[in-house]
Amino acid sequence: MQLTSCGFHPVYGVNKYTAIGIEEHLAAIEIGDIPDREGQFLRNALIDRFYREGRPANPLYKLTVSPISESRRDLDVTIDSDTTRGQLTLKTNISLIDKQTSKVLLQRPLRSIASYNILASEFANRVSEQNTRENALNGLARQIEEQLALHFKHVQ
């Protein structure tokens, strides 16, 4: 099925209107260090998403990610004041900088929210919370990739 006159253009891929595809733009981004363990996890997730053929020798852009802030809150509190569900919120800010001009091309605040069950076992709670944290960090990585892809799509 062709969608020729609807105005739809895929984000990824090269066509007659673009010189290079979005993946090439993403591969030309230097990902700056992100503080803390969560930042290291997020940076590694971004490296996996952007660098399909290795890190760029001469990156055109630099991505800076602010330290990740984390907050937790209880969602479901029983009559006995026991909590059975928790919510984890991760927040950060990103900036895409042109390395030649030092001009900020894109700035965005990002947020990822995930929830988890709180169980009777402390070990199970720690595992569940860590799994939820990793899911939320992967959600941030996905959002960063989407924001950058849309930016590059609109400037072409």
N, C-alpha and C positions, 0 to 999 in steps of 0.2 A: 504494500500500500504506500503510495507516495503522498506526501503532504507538501505540495509545491506552492500553493497559493495561500496557505494559512499563516505564513510568517514564522513558522516554527523552524528553529535552527538548533541542532544539537550543540551542547556545550563543548564536548570533547570531539576531536577530529579536525581534519584540515579540509577546507573546501576552496573554491575559487576566490573567495573573499578574504581569506586569511593566509598570511605568509607562513606562520608556524602554528602548530596546535597548542592547546592548553597544557598538555603534558610536557611539552618542551619548555614552556614558561615555568611550570612548577619545578622542573628539573634544574632550572637556572637560579634557584633561590638558595641562599645560604641561610641555614636555620641556626639562629643564635642559641647560646646556652640558656636553659631555663632552670632556675634554682630549685632545690629540694628533690626528693625522691619522685614526687608526682610530676615535677617538671621534666625529670630524666625520662620517665615513662612516656610522657606526651611527646617529647622531642624524638624518641625512638620510633613512636608511632608515625610521626610526620616524616621521618627519614624513610621508613618503609613505604609510605604513600608517594613520596615525591621522587626518590632516587631509584628508579627501576634499573638504570645502567651505571650506577655508581655516583659518587658525589661530583658536583661540577668543579672543574679546574679553575674556571674564571666565572664565578657567579655574577649575574647582572643585578640581582636584588638581594636584600637582607630582610629576613623575617625576625622581628623581635617579639617575644611573648613575655608579658609581665608575670611576676610570681603569681602562682595560683592560690586563690583564697578559697577556703573550704568552710562550709557551715553545715551543721546537722540539726535536725529538729525531729521531735516526736510527732507522728501523724495519728496514730490510733492508741488512745489511752483508755484502758478499761475502767470499770467502776472501782476496782481495787487499786487504781493508780499505777497499774502495770502497763508498760508500753509494748505493743505488739508489732508496730511498723515504724520505720524510721525513714527520713528523707535526707539525702546528701546533695548539696548544691556546690558546684565548683564554678568559680568566676575568674576570668582573666581578660586582658586586653591585648590585641595584636596590632602591630604596625608593619607595613611593607614599605621598605625604603629602597629607592633607586641608588645603587652603589656609586654610579658616576656623578650624579648631581646632589646626592644626599637629601633629595626631596622625598617627603613622606607621600606615598601614593595611595595608601589605604590605612585607615584606623578603624577598628571595630571592638566594642566590648562583646564578650561572648559568655554564655552561661550554659551549663549542662546540669540537669536535675535527674536523679535516679533514686529509687526507693528500694527498701529491703525489709525482710521480715526480721523481727527481733525474737529470738528463741530463748529457751531456758538454759541452754548450754553456752557458756562464755566463749568456748573455742568456736562453736558454730557461728556465733555472732561476729567474731573477729573475721572469720573466713568469708561470711556473707557480706560484711561491710567492705572488706578488701576487694572482693569480686565486684561489688557495686561501684567502688571507687575506680577500678580499672574500666568498667563499662562507661562510666561518666567521662573518663579521660579519653577513651576511644571516641566518644560522642563529640568532645571538644576537637579532636583531631579531624573528624569528619566535617565539622562546622568550619574549621580553618581552611580545609581543602576546598569546600564549597564556596566560601567567601572569596578566596583567591581566584578560583576558576571563574566565578562570575565577574570579578574585577577585570581579569584578562580578556574575557569574552567581550565586555563592554568597551574596552579601550582599543580593540582591534578595528 
